[in-house]
């Protein structure tokens, strides 16, 4: 038996034409809502029910918000349920943040963050030792540098001797 219990082919409504509201209709609806709010506000002021409620408190009028408790069915609105899996953001004061930073909040860092910080510190220590010439690589570099300087000095002496020899040959 085909899908749908044999009532014929299943209809697909995806190709239906879409309906969009034009600007004029939207403006009319908004102006109607504004007029209705003003009317409710005037009526509420006349009754004295909305005198304490600040303006812009939403679409509810004063009489609706007063009878809010009557609208709830049962006691479900009285029970507060909190999701234990939801991480709540707790606002901390500035002095608390300073204290945590001073005491070291490495226990609160994730493993990746901790490893990244350790890696940076190790790199800085290595660079410091390298600048002081205490690492093996630094020693090798310094030895290579000394050889190069010695070779350059010898080459400079050789060039100077050749230049002097050419000048002596020209004079004689």
C-alpha positions, 0 to 999 in steps of 0.5 A: 500500500502506498504512503498515506494509507491509500488516499492518493498521492501525497501532496507537496506544498513546497511550491506554493507562492509566498505571501509578503506584507508590504510596507504600507500594511506594516505601517498601518498595523504599527499605527493601529498598535500605537493608537491602541497603546495610547487608548489603553494608557488613557483608560488606565490613567483614568482608572488609576491602575497604571499610575505606578507602571513606567512607560514602555513596559511592554505591550501589557496594560496595567490591568493585565499585569495586575491579573498576571497571577490569575492567568497561570494554571496550576502551581508550575509558575511557583516552582523554579527549575534550574538546569544543573548542566547550564553554566551560569555566568557569575559577575565578578568584581574588579578586586576579585579579578585582581586577587585571582590574577595575583595568586595565580589562577592556573588551576582554572586554566584548561590543559591546552591553555596551560600547555601553551603558557608553559611552552611560551615560558620555556621558549623565553628561558631558552632565548635568555640562555641563548643570549647569555651563550649558555646553550650548546647551539649558542656555543656552536654559533659563537665558534663559527662566528670566531672562525669567520672573523678570523678568515675575514681578517686573514683575507683583509691582510692578504688584500692589503699585502697585494695592494701594497705589492702592486703599489711597490711594483708601479713605483719601481 
